[in-house]
């Protein structure tokens, strides 16, 4: 499967499309298709980049 988030790098701000209640998260790492994101509302989550396309946030 294709890594939908291969261009994400540490420090970028993102949102999870299926969980807007998590708020904005900051990418901590992107290794082997696994993206670790620290979300304001729930903390650190590891996301499979082949299954979820994270939305970039430009307005914060």
C-alpha positions as CSV (number, residue, x, y, z in Angstrom):
1,X,0.0,0.0,0.0
2,X,1.1,3.5,-0.7
3,X,2.1,5.8,2.2
4,X,-0.4,8.7,2.0
5,X,1.7,10.8,4.4
6,X,5.2,10.4,3.0
7,X,5.7,14.1,2.7
8,X,5.0,14.8,6.4
9,X,7.9,15.8,8.6
10,X,8.4,16.6,12.3
11,X,6.9,19.9,13.3
12,X,4.1,20.0,10.7
13,X,0.6,20.5,12.0
14,X,-2.1,18.1,11.0
15,X,-5.7,17.0,11.8
16,X,-7.2,13.5,11.6
17,X,-10.1,13.5,9.1
18,X,-12.2,11.0,11.1
19,X,-11.6,12.6,14.5
20,X,-11.9,16.4,14.5
21,X,-12.5,16.3,18.2
22,X,-8.8,15.4,18.7
23,X,-7.9,18.9,17.5
24,X,-4.7,19.9,15.8
25,X,-1.7,17.6,16.2
26,X,2.1,18.1,15.6
27,X,4.0,15.4,13.8
28,X,6.7,14.0,16.0
29,X,8.1,11.4,13.5
30,X,7.4,9.7,10.2
31,X,9.3,6.4,9.9
32,X,8.4,3.5,7.7
33,X,4.9,4.7,7.1
34,X,4.1,5.1,10.8
35,X,3.4,8.7,11.7
36,X,3.6,9.7,15.4
37,X,1.4,12.7,16.1
38,X,1.0,14.6,19.4
39,X,-2.6,15.8,19.5
40,X,-3.6,18.6,21.8
41,X,-6.7,16.9,23.2
42,X,-5.6,13.2,23.5
43,X,-1.9,13.0,23.4
44,X,0.5,10.9,21.2
45,X,-1.0,8.6,18.6
46,X,0.8,6.4,16.0
47,X,-1.0,6.4,12.7
48,X,-0.6,4.0,9.8
49,X,0.1,6.2,6.8
50,X,-1.2,3.6,4.4
51,X,-4.7,3.8,5.9
52,X,-5.3,7.4,7.0
53,X,-4.5,10.6,5.1
54,X,-3.8,13.3,7.6
55,X,-4.9,16.8,6.8
56,X,-2.3,19.5,6.8
57,X,-3.1,22.6,8.9
58,X,-1.9,26.0,7.7
59,X,-4.0,28.4,9.7
60,X,-2.7,28.0,13.2
